Amino acid sequence: MKYKLLINNLIWASLLIVLFGIPVLIQTSYASHPANIEEHTATVTVWQELVSGKVRYHYNVIDKSDKASITSVKLGYDYFHGIPLLKTDPENIYSPQGWKGVIVRTEETLEFEIEWAREDRAYNIQPGQQQTGFIVELPIADNIYRNTYFTVYFSDSTIASTHITPVSAPPPGDTMPPVLTVSLKNDRTIVTGA
């Protein structure tokens, strides 16, 4: 429909120029992105941890839609301008079961994005559900991995894209320090714990 309107505008503009010599400015600012974008129907949170000298970024994807499941997730892609934003190459990309993460490079730029796609529809992130296990490991910290854009693609062809939400790291499963007692008896060390 919008393309039909654009063609009609071009025909009228051409006619005005030919008949009257009147230059006409045609507004062609139709959305440069598909009309199927629905913002804030998903959230991606990230927390950072240091493991053996490497920096890991853990992403949690939450489907906030009421009817469509998530089929893929892009990290570091500015959907609104169509450009990748990541610069530091990951050493490892980890994926939850049923998903695969890859680096997507664009011609004529050094920046890239990371895309996770589910391998089978059984692994879609369902409405109201969340999925952890999306992890990127870098040799050094890079703040863009905590503050970049994400884009998610839904099963009904809609798209959500906005900034990632940084959160503090979740506590480990066992947060209680051990209780140890050390006793020395007859040149023997006895260690007991609770």
C-alpha positions as CSV (number, residue, x, y, z in Angstrom):
1,M,0.0,0.0,0.0
2,K,2.7,2.5,0.9
3,Y,4.6,1.7,-2.3
4,K,1.5,2.4,-4.3
5,L,1.2,5.7,-2.6
6,L,4.8,6.5,-3.3
7,I,4.4,5.7,-7.0
8,N,1.3,7.9,-7.2
9,N,3.2,10.8,-5.6
10,L,6.0,10.4,-8.1
11,I,3.6,10.4,-11.0
12,W,1.9,13.6,-9.8
13,A,5.3,15.2,-9.1
14,S,6.5,14.4,-12.6
15,L,3.3,15.7,-14.1
16,L,3.6,19.0,-12.2
17,I,7.2,19.4,-13.3
18,V,6.4,18.7,-17.0
19,L,3.3,20.8,-17.2
20,F,4.2,23.8,-15.0
21,G,7.9,23.5,-14.4
22,I,7.2,23.4,-10.7
23,P,9.8,21.5,-8.7
24,V,8.1,19.4,-6.1
25,L,9.6,18.0,-2.9
26,I,8.2,14.5,-2.2
27,Q,8.4,13.2,1.3
28,T,9.7,9.7,1.1
29,S,10.3,9.3,4.8
30,Y,8.4,6.1,5.0
31,A,9.8,3.9,7.8
32,S,13.2,2.7,6.7
33,H,12.5,-0.4,8.7
34,P,9.7,-2.9,8.5
35,A,6.4,-1.9,10.0
36,N,6.6,-5.1,12.2
37,I,8.9,-3.7,14.8
38,E,7.4,-3.8,18.3
39,E,9.7,-2.3,20.9
40,H,10.0,-3.6,24.5
41,T,8.3,-6.9,24.0
42,A,11.6,-8.5,25.2
43,T,14.3,-7.7,27.6
44,V,17.9,-8.8,27.7
45,T,19.9,-8.4,30.9
46,V,23.7,-8.9,31.3
47,W,26.1,-9.5,34.1
48,Q,29.8,-9.8,34.0
49,E,32.2,-12.1,35.8
50,L,36.0,-12.7,35.8
51,V,37.0,-16.4,35.2
52,S,40.6,-17.5,35.0
53,G,41.7,-14.1,33.7
54,K,38.9,-13.9,31.1
55,V,35.8,-11.8,31.2
56,R,32.5,-13.5,30.7
57,Y,29.3,-11.6,29.8
58,H,26.1,-13.6,30.7
59,Y,22.9,-12.7,28.9
60,N,19.4,-13.5,30.1
61,V,16.7,-13.2,27.4
62,I,13.1,-12.6,28.6
63,D,10.2,-12.9,26.2
64,K,7.6,-10.3,27.4
65,S,5.2,-10.8,24.5
66,D,1.9,-12.4,25.0
67,K,1.7,-14.5,21.9
68,A,5.0,-14.9,20.0
69,S,8.1,-16.9,20.9
70,I,11.7,-15.8,20.3
71,T,13.6,-17.6,17.5
72,S,16.9,-15.6,17.4
73,V,18.8,-12.9,19.3
74,K,21.4,-10.5,18.0
75,L,23.9,-8.8,20.3
76,G,25.6,-5.6,19.3
77,Y,23.4,-4.7,16.3
78,D,21.8,-1.3,16.0
79,Y,18.7,-2.3,14.2
80,F,17.6,1.3,13.7
81,H,20.7,2.3,11.8
82,G,21.5,-1.1,10.4
83,I,25.1,-1.3,11.8
84,P,27.1,-3.7,13.9
85,L,28.7,-2.3,17.1
86,L,31.1,-4.9,18.6
87,K,34.8,-4.5,18.2
88,T,36.5,-7.0,20.6
89,D,36.5,-10.5,19.2
90,P,35.3,-13.1,21.6
91,E,37.5,-16.1,22.5
92,N,34.4,-18.2,23.1
93,I,30.6,-18.0,22.5
94,Y,28.5,-20.3,24.7
95,S,24.9,-21.1,23.9
96,P,22.0,-22.8,25.8
97,Q,20.9,-26.2,24.7
98,G,19.3,-26.0,21.3
99,W,20.9,-22.7,20.3
100,K,24.0,-21.8,18.3
101,G,25.9,-18.5,18.5
102,V,28.0,-17.1,15.6
103,I,29.9,-13.9,14.8
104,V,28.3,-12.1,11.9
105,R,30.7,-9.8,10.0
106,T,29.6,-7.0,7.6
107,E,31.5,-6.0,4.6
108,E,33.5,-2.7,4.7
109,T,33.5,-2.5,8.5
110,L,35.6,-3.9,11.3
111,E,32.6,-4.1,13.7
112,F,30.5,-7.2,14.0
113,E,27.5,-8.6,15.8
114,I,26.8,-11.9,17.5
115,E,23.7,-13.9,16.6
116,W,22.2,-16.8,18.5
117,A,19.6,-18.8,16.6
118,R,17.6,-21.8,17.9
119,E,18.3,-25.0,16.1
120,D,14.8,-26.3,16.3
121,R,11.4,-24.6,17.1
122,A,11.2,-26.7,20.3
123,Y,13.9,-24.4,21.7
124,N,12.0,-21.1,21.1
125,I,11.8,-18.9,24.1
126,Q,8.1,-19.0,24.8
127,P,6.0,-15.9,25.9
128,G,6.5,-15.1,29.5
129,Q,9.6,-17.3,29.7
130,Q,13.3,-16.6,29.9
131,Q,16.5,-18.3,28.8
132,T,20.0,-18.0,30.3
133,G,23.2,-19.5,28.9
134,F,24.0,-16.9,26.3
135,I,27.6,-16.2,27.2
136,V,30.4,-14.3,25.5
137,E,34.0,-14.7,26.8
138,L,36.6,-12.0,26.0
139,P,40.3,-11.7,26.7
140,I,39.7,-8.2,28.3
141,A,36.7,-6.3,29.6
142,D,34.8,-4.3,27.0
143,N,32.0,-2.1,28.3
144,I,30.1,-2.2,25.0
145,Y,29.1,-5.8,25.8
146,R,27.3,-4.4,28.8
147,N,25.7,-1.4,27.1
148,T,25.0,-2.3,23.5
149,Y,21.8,-3.0,21.6
150,F,20.0,-6.3,21.3
151,T,17.5,-7.3,18.6
152,V,15.2,-10.3,19.0
153,Y,13.2,-11.9,16.3
154,F,9.8,-13.5,17.1
155,S,8.0,-16.4,15.5
156,D,5.3,-14.1,14.1
157,S,8.0,-12.0,12.2
158,T,7.9,-9.1,14.7
159,I,11.1,-7.6,16.0
160,A,12.1,-6.0,19.3
161,S,15.3,-3.9,19.6
162,T,16.6,-1.7,22.4
163,H,19.5,-1.4,24.9
164,I,20.7,-4.2,27.1
165,T,20.0,-3.8,30.8
166,P,23.1,-4.4,33.0
167,V,22.5,-6.1,36.3
168,S,24.7,-7.1,39.2
169,A,25.9,-10.7,39.2
170,P,23.5,-13.3,40.7
171,P,24.9,-14.8,43.9
172,P,26.5,-18.2,43.7
173,G,24.4,-21.2,44.9
174,D,26.2,-21.5,48.2
175,T,27.0,-18.2,49.8
176,M,27.8,-19.5,53.3
177,P,31.5,-19.7,54.1
178,P,32.7,-23.0,55.5
179,V,33.2,-23.4,59.2
180,L,36.5,-25.1,60.0
181,T,38.1,-26.2,63.3
182,V,41.8,-26.9,63.4
183,S,43.2,-28.9,66.4
184,L,46.7,-30.1,67.1
185,K,47.0,-33.3,69.1
186,N,50.1,-35.4,69.4
187,D,51.8,-33.8,66.3
188,R,48.8,-34.5,64.2
189,T,46.6,-31.9,62.6
190,I,42.9,-32.6,62.7
191,V,40.6,-30.4,60.5
192,T,36.8,-30.7,60.9
193,G,34.2,-28.8,59.1
194,A,30.5,-28.2,59.1
